[in-house]
């Protein structure tokens, strides 16, 4: 693969490439409307599950990153409404895109899975004991995480709990915040041990933004 020039993003590949190709096809079928026009229509309509910025739309159409499903959902529906020749039902097309998005999400999680090494196993064990197990006694965990400012989906939480991928630092902070609100925070010593094992496990940030979820 040729070296990437500074300021340019690498081309998406695998499941993200297939998803990007499909969204680009929708955009072309809708007459290649401007990013401003697409976003304005989405953001003025309260029926959409999420708002979309022009930067996010650019990321989606260029395949720079895997965005949240709610934002992709909004983009797909709006592009379908702008395509006068669209024959299939909105629900059918959305189901196809959700399948493509789920495949890309699984591939992303597989790429950033915790390595099977002692440091990773030690962190996962502490995470389950000190954070995830106490969370089972908290009602409406997803709602509590949302109110705490987290965009973590139930699927993302399940991936973390299953050791499929490590939590990002902000995700770990939110989980600990919710526990503290419930009076279930780990002791200072347990907290130090948890963060030490997390630091030993977490790889340095990647320079590629391909798999950053927005």
C-alpha positions as CSV (number, residue, x, y, z in Angstrom):
1,X,0.0,0.0,0.0
2,X,1.5,3.4,-0.9
3,X,2.4,5.8,1.9
4,X,-0.3,8.3,2.9
5,X,0.5,11.9,2.3
6,X,0.2,14.2,5.3
7,X,-3.3,15.5,5.8
8,X,-4.9,12.6,3.9
9,X,-6.9,9.8,5.5
10,X,-6.3,6.2,4.4
11,X,-8.9,4.6,2.3
12,X,-11.4,2.5,4.2
13,X,-11.3,-1.3,3.7
14,X,-13.2,-4.4,4.6
15,X,-16.7,-3.9,6.0
16,X,-16.3,-0.2,6.3
17,X,-15.4,0.0,2.6
18,X,-18.6,-1.8,1.7
19,X,-20.7,0.5,3.9
20,X,-19.0,3.6,2.5
21,X,-19.6,2.4,-1.1
22,X,-23.3,1.9,-0.3
23,X,-23.7,5.3,1.2
24,X,-21.9,6.9,-1.7
25,X,-24.3,5.1,-4.0
26,X,-27.3,6.6,-2.1
27,X,-25.7,10.1,-2.3
28,X,-25.3,9.8,-6.1
29,X,-28.8,8.5,-6.6
30,X,-30.1,11.5,-4.7
31,X,-28.4,13.8,-7.1
32,X,-25.2,14.4,-5.1
33,X,-26.8,17.1,-2.9
34,X,-24.5,19.4,-1.0
35,X,-23.5,18.5,2.6
36,X,-25.2,21.6,3.8
37,X,-28.5,20.8,2.2
38,X,-28.5,17.2,3.6
39,X,-27.6,18.3,7.1
40,X,-30.0,21.2,7.2
41,X,-32.9,19.0,6.3
42,X,-32.0,16.4,8.9
43,X,-31.4,18.9,11.6
44,X,-34.7,20.7,11.0
45,X,-36.7,17.5,11.3
46,X,-37.3,16.3,14.8
47,X,-38.4,12.8,13.6
48,X,-34.8,11.9,12.9
49,X,-33.0,9.9,15.7
50,X,-29.9,12.2,15.6
51,X,-28.6,15.4,14.2
52,X,-25.7,15.3,11.7
53,X,-22.9,17.9,11.2
54,X,-21.3,18.5,7.8
55,X,-18.1,17.1,9.2
56,X,-19.8,13.9,10.3
57,X,-21.5,13.6,6.9
58,X,-18.1,14.1,5.2
59,X,-16.6,11.4,7.4
60,X,-19.5,9.0,6.5
61,X,-19.2,9.6,2.7
62,X,-15.4,9.4,2.7
63,X,-15.3,6.4,5.0
64,X,-13.0,8.1,7.4
65,X,-14.6,6.6,10.5
66,X,-17.5,4.5,11.6
67,X,-20.1,6.8,13.0
68,X,-22.9,6.0,15.4
69,X,-25.8,4.1,13.9
70,X,-28.3,6.8,14.8
71,X,-26.4,9.3,12.7
72,X,-26.0,7.0,9.8
73,X,-29.7,6.2,10.1
74,X,-30.6,9.9,9.7
75,X,-28.3,10.2,6.6
76,X,-29.7,7.1,4.9
77,X,-33.3,8.2,5.4
78,X,-32.7,11.7,4.2
79,X,-30.9,10.6,1.1
80,X,-33.7,8.1,0.3
81,X,-36.2,11.0,0.6
82,X,-34.1,13.0,-1.9
83,X,-34.0,10.2,-4.4
84,X,-37.1,10.5,-6.6
85,X,-36.4,7.2,-8.3
86,X,-36.2,5.2,-5.1
87,X,-38.2,2.0,-5.5
88,X,-37.6,0.0,-2.4
89,X,-39.2,0.6,0.9
90,X,-37.4,2.8,3.5
91,X,-37.6,0.0,6.1
92,X,-36.0,-2.5,3.7
93,X,-33.1,-0.2,2.8
94,X,-32.5,0.7,6.4
95,X,-32.3,-3.0,7.3
96,X,-29.7,-3.5,4.7
97,X,-27.6,-0.5,5.9
98,X,-28.0,-1.6,9.5
99,X,-26.6,-5.0,8.5
100,X,-23.6,-3.3,6.8
101,X,-23.0,-1.1,9.8
102,X,-23.2,-4.0,12.2
103,X,-20.6,-5.9,10.2
104,X,-18.3,-2.8,10.2
105,X,-18.8,-2.4,14.0
106,X,-17.9,-6.1,14.6
107,X,-14.8,-5.7,12.5
108,X,-13.8,-2.6,14.4
109,X,-14.2,-4.3,17.7
110,X,-12.2,-7.3,16.5
111,X,-9.3,-5.1,15.4
112,X,-9.1,-3.4,18.8
113,X,-9.7,-6.5,20.9
114,X,-7.6,-6.9,24.0
115,X,-4.5,-9.1,23.5
116,X,-4.4,-12.4,25.3
117,X,-1.5,-11.5,27.5
118,X,-1.2,-11.5,31.3
119,X,-1.6,-7.7,31.6
120,X,-4.8,-7.8,29.6
121,X,-6.2,-10.7,31.5
122,X,-5.4,-8.9,34.8
123,X,-7.1,-5.8,33.7
124,X,-10.2,-7.6,32.4
125,X,-10.5,-9.5,35.7
126,X,-10.3,-6.3,37.8
127,X,-12.7,-4.5,35.5
128,X,-15.3,-7.3,35.9
129,X,-14.9,-7.5,39.7
130,X,-14.6,-3.8,40.5
131,X,-16.8,-2.2,37.8
132,X,-19.0,-4.5,35.8
133,X,-20.2,-6.8,38.6
134,X,-21.4,-3.9,40.8
135,X,-23.1,-2.3,37.7
136,X,-25.5,-5.3,37.6
137,X,-27.2,-3.9,40.6
138,X,-27.8,-0.5,39.0
139,X,-31.2,-0.2,37.3
140,X,-31.4,1.4,33.8
141,X,-27.6,1.3,33.3
142,X,-27.9,2.5,29.7
143,X,-30.1,5.4,30.7
144,X,-27.8,6.3,33.6
145,X,-24.8,6.3,31.2
146,X,-26.6,8.6,28.8
147,X,-27.4,11.1,31.5
148,X,-23.8,11.0,32.6
149,X,-22.8,12.2,29.1
150,X,-21.8,8.9,27.6
151,X,-22.8,7.7,24.1
152,X,-22.0,4.1,25.0
153,X,-24.6,1.8,23.5
154,X,-25.8,-1.4,25.1
155,X,-23.8,-3.3,22.4
156,X,-20.6,-1.4,23.3
157,X,-21.1,-2.2,27.0
158,X,-21.6,-5.8,26.1
159,X,-18.4,-5.9,24.1
160,X,-16.5,-4.4,27.0
161,X,-18.0,-6.8,29.5
162,X,-17.2,-9.7,27.2
163,X,-13.5,-8.7,26.8
164,X,-14.0,-8.1,23.1
165,X,-12.4,-4.7,23.4
166,X,-11.0,-2.5,26.2
167,X,-13.0,0.6,27.3
168,X,-11.8,3.9,26.1
169,X,-10.6,6.1,29.0
170,X,-13.7,8.3,28.9
171,X,-15.9,5.2,28.9
172,X,-14.1,3.9,32.0
173,X,-14.5,7.3,33.7
174,X,-18.2,7.3,33.0
175,X,-18.7,3.8,34.4
176,X,-16.8,4.7,37.5
177,X,-18.9,7.9,37.8
178,X,-22.2,6.0,37.7
179,X,-20.9,3.6,40.4
180,X,-19.8,6.5,42.6
181,X,-23.3,8.0,42.3
182,X,-24.7,4.7,43.5
183,X,-22.3,4.5,46.4
184,X,-20.5,1.5,44.8
185,X,-17.2,3.1,43.9
186,X,-14.1,0.9,44.4
187,X,-11.8,1.7,47.3
188,X,-8.9,4.0,46.7
189,X,-6.5,1.0,46.6
190,X,-8.7,-0.9,44.2
191,X,-9.0,2.2,42.0
192,X,-5.3,2.6,41.9
193,X,-4.8,-1.1,41.0
194,X,-7.5,-0.9,38.3
195,X,-5.9,2.2,36.7
196,X,-2.4,0.7,36.9
197,X,-3.6,-2.4,35.1
198,X,-5.5,-0.3,32.5
199,X,-2.3,1.8,31.8
200,X,-0.3,-1.4,31.3
201,X,-2.9,-2.8,28.9
202,X,-4.0,0.2,26.8
203,X,-2.0,0.7,23.6
204,X,-0.9,4.1,22.6
205,X,-3.5,6.1,20.5
206,X,-3.5,5.1,16.8
207,X,-2.6,7.7,14.3
208,X,-5.3,6.5,12.0
209,X,-8.8,7.8,12.5
210,X,-10.5,5.1,10.4
211,X,-12.1,3.3,13.4
212,X,-12.8,6.3,15.6
213,X,-16.5,6.2,16.5
214,X,-18.2,9.6,16.4
